Amino acid sequence: MTQSEENNKNSFRPYVSAGETIAEVTIRAIILGSILSVVFGIANAYIGLKYGMTVSASIPAAVMSMAILRTFFKRNVTVLENNIVQTVGSAGESLAAGIIFTIPAFFIWAANSQLAAQGYDHVISKTQIFWLSMLGGGLGILLMIPLRKYLVDREHKKLAFPEGTACAEIIVAGDEGGKKAKTVFLGILIGAVYKLLFYTSRLWSESPGYDFKKIFKGGTIGIDATPILLGVGYIIGPRIAALMLSGAVLGYLGIGPLLAFIGDQIPGIIIAPSLDIPLSDMNPAQLRNFYIKYLGVGAVAVGGFVSLARSLPVIFHSFAAGAKELFGKKINDADKPRTDRDLPMSTVLIGVFLIVVAIWAMPGTELHFLGALLAVIFGFFFVVVAARIVGIVGSSSSPVSGMTIATLLVTCLILLAFGVTGVKGMVTAMSVGTVVCIAVCMSGDIAQDLKTGYLLGATPKKMQLTEFIGLLFPALAMGFTVYLLSDAFGFVETEATPNPLLAPQANVMATVVQG
């Protein structure tokens, strides 16, 4: 640890000091958190399949937990107990995101008559959805444990973790009351009134924009005028906000017009991944979806490599400590401050090994050893990437679909090299993508939760354990939820389902793997 990092660590004081012990994991916190986790999971599954995006549940879970606990239990509630409720309660939304981005692809393939003629007859069961949820979610939680000290602790002043910071502020405001609480809840009220007026009147557009038609063809300008993005901008500060703006300017006013210019100079040219639309005929939205987004994914991957390289010393130290715990002298938790106690690295290593074995042995997904190995390798890399991204811009801006697409593309190429093709190859690739997607979504959630706990003075070990509880109950519900939505609305337009759910990410995943 450098001197600056040591000074940074010594200068920070959590809301509850490391030497203070108060109620944290309680039965009522687990029960309330589990209920919220299932509710947010089911709600976000529907919202995500219909509109293509999920809503972060951390802040609503923090507000609801504080309101419910303080209404029914008055003052006999601690901030760390509130933190456990929001930790458990927010897990369902993250799991739902990982599920809806991938699992509907199996239903889309099953409804494809051309694939049926080629012999596709795979049907994913509710039990398989449950196990994919548990294995992917468990992998994401375990892989975040050795990263906590670096991303949450040492990078405290560099990574804001917007939702995590906001949750901590809400919980502290509720505990302190007075002016701080009024300020926080005034912000919530203003945001709620704005959204209510928007949805009831539709007098303005939340996302106004202008596409350049002739001059600067392919370029576009616009804004997402929403309270949540305004709040995120305030939390992350001007430096990170300026970096995000510069990326938008480069993409929409630089790369977009450049691609349009190339299309005009070479009429009729079609460049993958577009299969049928010439470059010259694309509007800015299509240029973004087909090209700019993937350039962004590449930039994210490079940033991930840099982040991974910078965090390697901490990761190596964590795994070395785990090896000592397994084969040598154990490090006693009592020798560490309460706020610096993680689940033992021996638990992480054994847990990851058991997950690999479980993925390998799981029937009906065609994963086997190669698929299990790919899932863990991609999971580890993209967990590092996702955790750092959510630390900078928040969970809602994490490019999960882009990372999943990258996983699917590389997995398909590797499977092709090993001769695993056809229905078996498709199912294997999508199963790998599902595990990785869920792991990435869960890692982003636990990273935000750990930031909240870091600011409040929670015990990381207890939070990491309760994350598994927050994963279990929505995992049990997700299979039934997906099947219910499939039966009620469908994911493909047919006579029985004339108005299917869009499931945009799952459709993209299905197309990528199908080729």
N, C-alpha and C positions, 0 to 999 in steps of 0.2 A: 504494500500500500504506500503510495506517495505521501509526502508531507501535506500537500494540498487536500488530498482525500482524507487524511487523518484529521486535519483541521475542520473539514466539512462535516465529518462524522461527529466530532466533539462539539461542534457548534449547534447541532440539531438537538432539540428536546421535544419528544412526543407529548401529546396531550396527557397521557397517563404514563408516568415514569416507569422505567424498567424495574425499579425496586418496589413498586406498588402492585399489590395483588387484589383484583376485584373480580366479581362474577363475570364469566366470559361465555363458556359453553354451557347452556342450560337446556332443560327439556323443552320449555316453552319456546326458546329461540329456535331449536331444531324443528319443532312441529310447525311453527309459523313460517319459518324459512322454507320448509319443504312444501307447504301449501302454496306459497308465493311462487316457488320454483316451477311447480306443475302448471299453475295458472298462466304465468308469463311464458312458459314453454309452449303451451297449446295456442295461446293468443298469437305469439310470434310466428308459429308454424303457419297459421292461416294468413296473417299479414304478409309474411315473406313469400308465400306461394302466390298470393293474389297481386302483390305490388312489387315484388322483387327486392324488398329490403326489410330488415328487422330493426326493432327499436331497442337500444340498450336498456336493460332492466335494472342496472345498478342503482341509478338515482331514484326511480320510482320505488324500488324495494327499500331503499334507505328511508324515504319519506313515509311509506306505508308502515314499515316496521316501527318507526318512531311514534307515529300517530296511534297505532293499535296498542303497542306496549304501554305507552303513557296514558292512554285512555282507560285501559282495563287494570293496569297495575300501578297507576299513579307514579310515585317517586321511587318505587322499588325496582328501578331499571338502571343499568349501567351503559355507558357508551360502548363498551366492548361487547356487551350482549347485543346491542343494536347492530354492531358491526357483523356479528355472526349471522344475524337474521338476513342482512343484505348480502352477505357472502354466499349463504345457502340459496337465498331467493333469486339471485341473479344468474345462477348456473343454468336454469332451464332455458332461458333465452339464447344463451350461447350454444347449447346443445341443439336447439331447434334450428339455428342458422346452419350448423354443420349438416344436419339431416336434410333440410329442404333444398340445399344446394346440390345434393347428390342423389339421395334415395329415389326421388320421383323419376330419375333417368331409367330405372329398372321398369317402371310402369309404362313409360313412354316407349321403350323398346318392345314391351309385351303387346302394345297396341299397334305396332308397326307391321302391316301385312307383308311387306317385302322381307323383313327380317324373319317373320314366321315362315315364309316360303323357303328361306335359307336354313331353317331348322332351329330358330331361336325359340326356346320353350321355357326359359328360366323364370321362376316366380320367387321373389324375395318374401320371406315370411316375417311375421311380427317378431318371432323369436330371434331371427337373424338381425333385424333392425335393433332389437334390444342389445344384443351382444356387440354389434358394431358400435353402438352408442357408448356402451360401457368401456370397450377396449380403446376406442379413439379418445374418449373423454379422459379415461384413466391415464393414457399415454401423455396427453397434453398437461395434465396436472403434475405428473411425475417429472416430466422434462423441464417444467418451470422451476422446480425446487432448487437445482444447482445454479439457476440464473438469478434468483431473487437477490442475493447479496450484491451482485454487480449492477443489475438494472434498477433495482428499487433503492438500495442502500447507497452504493458508491456513486451512482449517477443521479442522486436525489435532486440536485440543483439543475441538472441538464434535462431530465425527463419529467415532464409535468404530470403525465397520466391524468388527462382532464377529468374523466368520469370518476376516477379514484379520489382525486383531490376534491371534487365537488361533493362526493359522498361524505368525505371526512368533514368538510365544512358544514354540511347539513346536520350531521350527527352532533357535532360540537355545538352548533347553534341551538339545537333542541335541548342539549344538556345545560348550556349556559343561560338560555333565555335572553330577555332584555333586548337591547338594540341590535345585537348580531343576529338573533333569531328573526327579528322584524325585517332586517335587510334581506336575509335569505328568502323568507317566505313572501316578501314583496316581489322579489325577482320571479318566484314561482307563479305568483298571481298575475304579474304582467305577461309572462309567457303564456299562461292559460287563457287569459282574456284575448290576447292576440290571436291564438289558434282558434278560439271559439268564434271570434268575429270573422276570421278568414273562412272557416268551414261553413258558417251560416250565411254569409253574405256573398262570398266570392267576388268582392268588389275590386280586388287586385290580384296580381299573380305573385306567388312566392318565388318563382324562378323565371323572372323576365330575362329575355335575351334577344340578340339580333344576329342573324346569319348574313355575312357579306355575300352578295350574289355575283357581282361582276368585278368591281375593284376589291382586291384582296380575297378572291374566291377561295373557299375552303376555310376561311377564318370565321370565328364567332366570338361574341362577348356576352356575358351573362352574369347573374348573381343569384345565389340562394339566400333570400332574405328571410331567414328563420331565427327565432330566439335561441334555439339550441346551438347553432353555429356561431352566433354572436357571443354566447357564453363560453363556448370552446375557445374562440379567438382571444377572449379576455384572459382565460386560464393559461393558455400556452404562450401568450406574450407576443410582442411585435416581431421578434427574430424568427421564430418558427412560422408565424403567420406570413411573414414576408417570403420565406422559402416556399411555402405552399403556393402563394400568389405567383412567384416567379416560375414555378413548374406549370401552372395553368397558362401563363402568358406564353411560355415556350411551346406548350402543346397546341393551344387553340389559335395563337396568332403567329406561330412559327412553323411547326411541323405540319399542321393541317393545310395551310396555304401552299407549303412546299410540295406536299403530296398531290394537291389539286393541280399545281403547275406541271408536275410530271405527267399527270393524266392528260392534260391538254396538249402537251408536247408529243405524247405517244398515244394517239387515239385508240380506244378499244383495249388498252392494256388491262389485264386482270392479274392482281398480285394476291397470293395466299396471305391470310386465311379466307379472303373472299373467293367464292367459287363461281359466281355468275354476274357480279356487278362490276362493270368497268370503273376504273379509278376516276375517270372524268365525270361519271354520272353520280358520284357519291356526294351526299350532303355532309355538313360538319359532324352531325351525330353518327353517321355511318363511318366516317373517317376515324372518329374516336373509338367506336366499338370494334372496328376491324384492325386498327393499327396503333393509334396513340395509346390506347389502354395497355397493349402488350409491350410497347416501349417503356411505359411506366412500370410494368411488372419486371422488366429486365433491370431497370434502374433500382427497383426495390430489392431485387436479388443481389445486385452488386453491393448495395448498402447492407444487406444481410451478411454477405461475406465479410465486409469490414467489421460489422458489429460482432460477428462470430469470432473473428481474429482477435479483436480487442478483449473479448470476454473469455478467451481460451485460458489465460492464467487462472482466473477464478474457477472456471469449469474444471480445469486440471486439478486444482487444489481440492475442490469438492469431491471429485472422484478418487483422489489419493486418500482423502479422509475416509471415504467409503471403504476403500480397500483395507485401511488400517482397522476399521470397525469390523470388517469381515474376518481378517486374518491376523490382526494384531491387537494392540491395546485400544480399548474403546474410549472415546472422548465422552466424558460425563456432561450431561446437560446442565448439571448444577454449576459447572465451571463457566458457563456462558450467561450473559444477561438474558433475562426472560424474553426480551424483544428480539433476540438474535438466535432463537432456537428453531431450527427447521426439523422436518422429518429426517432421520438418519439417512446418509447416502447408501448405507447397506440396504435400507428399505427401498430406495429408488432403484438400485441396481437389480435387486431381486424382483421388484415389481415389473420393471421393463422386461426382464427375462421371461417372467411368467406371461406377460402380455404377448410377447413374440410366440411363445409356445401355444397360447390360446388361439392366436390368429392363425397359426400354422394348422392347428387341429380342428378349427371351426368348420363344420360341414356346410355345404351349399353355397359357399362364396368363392370357391376355386382359388383361394389365396395361397395355401401351401407355404413352403419355406421361402421361396423367392419373393412372393408377395409380402410375407411377414417382414422379411428383411428390408424390402423397399419401403414399406410403410413406416418402419422405425427410422430409417435413414432420412427420408423426406420429412417425417414428422419432426425429428430433432432439428434439422436445418430451418424449416419454416416456423417452428415454434420460436426460435431465436429471432428470426426476422419479424414475425408478427408481434412478439412481446415488445420489441424496440419501437415498432411503428405505432402501436397503441399508446406507448409512452410519450410519443411526440404529438400525435394528432387525434388520439382517441379511438375507441373500438369501432365506432360507426364508419370511420374512414379507412379501416384496415382492408387491404385488397385481397380478401380471402379467396374470392372466386378466381382471381388471377393466379394465386399460388397453387390453387387446386388444379387449374388448367395446365400449369407448368408441370405439376406432378403427373397428371394424366398423359401428357405428351411424352415425357421422358419414360414413364412406365411402359407405355405402348411400344416405344422403340426398343426398350430392353426385352420386353416379352416377345416382340417380333424376332429379335436376334436369337432368342432361345427357342423359337419355333412355336410359341404359345399364341395361337391366332383363333379366329372364329368366335363362336359364342363363349368358349372358355376364356379366351383372351380378353373379350369385352367385360365379362363378369369380374375377372381378376383385376383388371385395370380400375374399374369403377369401385370395387371393394377397397383397393388400396387408396384411391382418391377419397372415399368416404371416411376411412380411418384418419387420414391426414387432415382432411377438412375439419372434422370434429375436433381433432387434437389442436389445430391452429385456433379454432374458435374458443375452445376451453382455455387455452393458454392466455389468450388476450383477456378473457374474463378474470382469471385468477391473478394476472399481473395487475389489473386495475384494483382488485380486491386487496392484494398485498400492499399496494400503495396506500389505500385507505387505512389498512391496519398499521402500516409503518407510521403514518401521521398521527394516528390515535394512540399508538403504543400497545397494539395487540400482540399476541403470541403467534408467530408465523406457523409453528407446528400445529396448533389447534385449528387455525384457518385452513391449512392444507388438508387436515383430516376431515373437516366438515365439508370441504368441496366435494369429497366423494359421496357424502350423504346428499348434497345438492344435486349430484349427477344421477343418483340411483332412481329417484321417484319419477322425474321427467323421462328418463330412459325407459321405464316401464310403460309410460303413457304414449311415447312417440309412435310406436308401431300402430297402436289403435288409432291415433290421431291421423296419421298419413293414410291409412286404409279408409277411415271415415271420410276424409276429404276427397279421396279418390272416388269413392262410391257416390258421394253427393255431387261433386263438381267435375271430376276427371281432370287429367292433365293433357289430354289430346281431344281435339274436336271430333265428335262422332254424333250419330243420331241420338244416342242416349245422353250425351253430354255436349249440347250445342254451345255452351258458354263455359269452357273449362278454365281452371286456374292457370295463370300465365306460366308460373314456375320458370322464369327466364333463365336463371342460372343452371337449373337442372337440364333444360333443353340444350343449352350450350354444351354442358358436360356430355350429354348423350351424343350430340353431333360430333364433338371432338373425338370421342372414343370410337364411334361408329365409322368415322372417316368419310 
